[in-house]
Amino acid sequence: MKIVALFFPKASIGTYLVAMAVAIALPIFAFVTLLLLQLEDNQRSTLRRETAQDALALSRIIDRQLQDMATTLRLLSSSPELENGNLAAFHQRTETALRDNTLYVIAVDRTGQQLLNTRRAFGTPLGEIANTAALQSALTSGRIEASDVFRGRTSGDWVYNVTLPRKNDPVAALIITQDAKDLGKLVTTEGLAPGWSAAVIDQSGRVVAATGPANLEPGTPFDPRILPAFTASRGVFQDETILPHMLLGYARIPGWSWKTVIWGPIAQASILSTWRFLIIGGVALVLVAVLGAYAVARQVRTTIRDIAEMANRMGEGHIVSPVETSVIEANQVAIALSNASFDRSQTEDRLRFVMHELVHRTKNLLTLAQAMMRQLAKQADSVETFQAAVADRLDGLVRSIELLTSEQWGGVSLRRVVDIHLQAFPQSREQIDITGKDFVLKPDAVQNLGLALHELATNSVKYGALSVPQGRVRFEWHDVKEEDKPDALLRFTWEERGGPPVVEPSRSGFGTTVIKAHAASAFRGAVQVDFLPEGLRWVLTAQRAMLERD
């Protein structure tokens, strides 16, 4: 408690709210500071990852272009005109097929002599291709290859070739050629940050096509200090000496000898400006929080005082009306207190009624117990006999009271009353047949009918049908219509069969008094007890209104 008092001394709610505002603001400042310290590293890591991914995306675009050119070569290589050696027809068909593209087809022999070139009309004298080294490399490897960028003899521009070697003569290879500037249309900086450039580099390190502020022309050698770093399939290059405040990403084009690169400045927000904004904004935030906490504290303090006044008046026993405040939850508390004051008043009234009812029922139970003990005392020949008789009758009375208590003295169903009292004789339960339409008994009827059932069952177990295994008991009830009695009547019948011969007792004991006189008096009805030779027959006829709960 001393430690708690040290950290939480007695203070006004305004002091605690202001302290709470400061306590919330300080961890936020610490957390933002940590974020700022990590911001630059996170930005660099994200930029490096995105740069490598953008280079890879560009490599996939160029790869699709080269693959499309390779597919076109495979289709042209299997054309019937080429197989039959009809180069004129092949020239015409190819020129027509590629008319809408920026691609041109060249057929050459093994020495590099051009047999046809769709840049020129068929039959025009043609010389050797300018890049015979690329042709010999493809013929040697037997695979489709892309050449380095070079100055074409026929077009006079920077071009590149994709060569398909063939084993047939005289056409030893088919070549698709394209101007480098046409390939440059696929090299775009769209999606990159301002100031970034992109380029495609051939195997020799020359630029095939490029775009962006770097303004590299086809055939321009790329920085030789950077090229040796391109060892992995993709990655990033950063060197403040070569590329100050810049980042470069590269990716190899799978299956080809080319690479794609993108590079540009590292855009970083000013950390100093961010710190300045944090400090100024933090101070302003704390001031606003303190002022807001003070204003809220005043409002809450007034609300709490109003609620406390309601509670004091309620403690004095008054029924209080809810106060209206600007705090919704406080209004709910005020309404709850008002309802509680009203409920308490009602509860006190109910308690007074319950106490009165309890006194009344206690008197009735004590009167019944006194009468029962007087009757049993007259018949008992010893203290032990008297104690046993009293205990047995009280057990039946307790069962009725427990049953009523479980239902809060609101009445119990007739069938449940019968079952509870017959549970005291489990060995004879299967010998008893019970029939009748169930309904709810009044509390007094539960006690009185329970006493009668308990006495009937006890007597039968001792002397009647339930004293022998073959004995049977039928207990039933049903409505009775009598012309001279317009009120609804109920008739209960307890009938025994198969027991020992019945002999009418020479004197009336407590049990006879309960099942006859007490039952008739309690239900204002008529009781008939017949000691027939085949078994006891007990019949109770009473008004239904005396038994059934409204």
GINOR-V605693 format. One record per residue. N is the residue number from 0. PHI is phi in whole degrees, 0 to 359 (999 if undefined). Layout:
[[N,PHI] [N,PHI]]
This chain:
[[0,999] [1,296] [2,294] [3,298] [4,295] [5,294] [6,275] [7,232] [8,289] [9,293] [10,203] [11,287] [12,294] [13,295] [14,297] [15,294] [16,292] [17,296] [18,298] [19,295] [20,298] [21,293] [22,296] [23,284] [24,290] [25,298] [26,299] [27,295] [28,299] [29,296] [30,293] [31,295] [32,299] [33,298] [34,296] [35,296] [36,294] [37,266] [38,300] [39,297] [40,297] [41,294] [42,297] [43,295] [44,297] [45,295] [46,296] [47,297] [48,296] [49,292] [50,296] [51,297] [52,293] [53,294] [54,296] [55,295] [56,298] [57,295] [58,297] [59,291] [60,296] [61,293] [62,298] [63,297] [64,297] [65,294] [66,294] [67,297] [68,294] [69,295] [70,296] [71,299] [72,297] [73,297] [74,294] [75,292] [76,295] [77,261] [78,290] [79,298] [80,298] [81,289] [82,296] [83,272] [84,79] [85,273] [86,291] [87,296] [88,294] [89,297] [90,299] [91,294] [92,295] [93,292] [94,298] [95,294] [96,293] [97,257] [98,298] [99,272] [100,253] [101,259] [102,256] [103,227] [104,246] [105,234] [106,250] [107,228] [108,266] [109,292] [110,273] [111,97] [112,291] [113,283] [114,267] [115,201] [116,209] [117,290] [118,285] [119,238] [120,294] [121,295] [122,99] [123,292] [124,300] [125,231] [126,256] [127,284] [128,289] [129,286] [130,248] [131,288] [132,295] [133,294] [134,297] [135,296] [136,294] [137,291] [138,295] [139,289] [140,282] [141,74] [142,242] [143,287] [144,226] [145,259] [146,276] [147,287] [148,288] [149,207] [150,272] [151,287] [152,287] [153,283] [154,275] [155,77] [156,251] [157,286] [158,225] [159,218] [160,242] [161,240] [162,251] [163,249] [164,287] [165,234] [166,267] [167,270] [168,243] [169,276] [170,280] [171,274] [172,201] [173,252] [174,233] [175,256] [176,241] [177,216] [178,294] [179,298] [180,293] [181,288] [182,295] [183,299] [184,294] [185,274] [186,271] [187,231] [188,257] [189,298] [190,93] [191,269] [192,290] [193,301] [194,91] [195,264] [196,237] [197,218] [198,205] [199,248] [200,242] [201,275] [202,295] [203,276] [204,92] [205,263] [206,282] [207,276] [208,205] [209,207] [210,208] [211,113] [212,298] [213,297] [214,55] [215,273] [216,272] [217,305] [218,90] [219,287] [220,293] [221,283] [222,308] [223,293] [224,285] [225,265] [226,306] [227,298] [228,280] [229,276] [230,264] [231,269] [232,293] [233,200] [234,170] [235,231] [236,231] [237,216] [238,211] [239,294] [240,282] [241,278] [242,236] [243,296] [244,56] [245,227] [246,225] [247,232] [248,241] [249,223] [250,204] [251,281] [252,275] [253,303] [254,84] [255,230] [256,264] [257,268] [258,224] [259,242] [260,225] [261,226] [262,205] [263,178] [264,289] [265,276] [266,275] [267,234] [268,289] [269,288] [270,295] [271,298] [272,296] [273,294] [274,297] [275,298] [276,296] [277,297] [278,294] [279,296] [280,295] [281,294] [282,298] [283,298] [284,297] [285,296] [286,298] [287,297] [288,296] [289,296] [290,297] [291,296] [292,296] [293,295] [294,296] [295,296] [296,298] [297,299] [298,294] [299,294] [300,299] [301,297] [302,297] [303,297] [304,296] [305,296] [306,295] [307,297] [308,297] [309,300] [310,295] [311,297] [312,294] [313,295] [314,297] [315,279] [316,99] [317,275] [318,272] [319,256] [320,267] [321,291] [322,272] [323,256] [324,234] [325,273] [326,257] [327,300] [328,297] [329,296] [330,298] [331,295] [332,296] [333,298] [334,295] [335,296] [336,296] [337,299] [338,297] [339,295] [340,296] [341,291] [342,296] [343,297] [344,298] [345,295] [346,296] [347,297] [348,296] [349,294] [350,297] [351,298] [352,293] [353,296] [354,297] [355,298] [356,293] [357,295] [358,298] [359,297] [360,291] [361,296] [362,300] [363,297] [364,294] [365,294] [366,297] [367,296] [368,295] [369,297] [370,297] [371,297] [372,290] [373,296] [374,296] [375,291] [376,294] [377,292] [378,263] [379,284] [380,257] [381,201] [382,297] [383,297] [384,296] [385,297] [386,297] [387,295] [388,294] [389,297] [390,299] [391,295] [392,291] [393,296] [394,300] [395,295] [396,293] [397,298] [398,300] [399,294] [400,293] [401,299] [402,295] [403,293] [404,297] [405,297] [406,257] [407,56] [408,55] [409,259] [410,105] [411,223] [412,294] [413,300] [414,297] [415,291] [416,299] [417,298] [418,296] [419,298] [420,284] [421,280] [422,294] [423,290] [424,231] [425,298] [426,291] [427,247] [428,298] [429,285] [430,270] [431,248] [432,256] [433,239] [434,222] [435,147] [436,281] [437,285] [438,203] [439,265] [440,271] [441,290] [442,304] [443,295] [444,294] [445,299] [446,293] [447,290] [448,292] [449,298] [450,299] [451,296] [452,297] [453,299] [454,291] [455,299] [456,292] [457,299] [458,297] [459,290] [460,292] [461,280] [462,233] [463,256] [464,295] [465,281] [466,276] [467,232] [468,297] [469,277] [470,288] [471,225] [472,231] [473,242] [474,241] [475,217] [476,213] [477,201] [478,285] [479,232] [480,252] [481,229] [482,297] [483,278] [484,232] [485,293] [486,290] [487,294] [488,244] [489,239] [490,235] [491,255] [492,230] [493,246] [494,231] [495,252] [496,215] [497,82] [498,265] [499,297] [500,303] [501,267] [502,235] [503,294] [504,295] [505,284] [506,220] [507,271] [508,258] [509,294] [510,298] [511,295] [512,298] [513,294] [514,283] [515,245] [516,292] [517,295] [518,295] [519,296] [520,289] [521,296] [522,255] [523,51] [524,228] [525,239] [526,239] [527,237] [528,240] [529,243] [530,266] [531,283] [532,301] [533,278] [534,155] [535,291] [536,229] [537,241] [538,232] [539,243] [540,242] [541,212] [542,292] [543,297] [544,296] [545,284] [546,250] [547,276] [548,284] [549,294]]
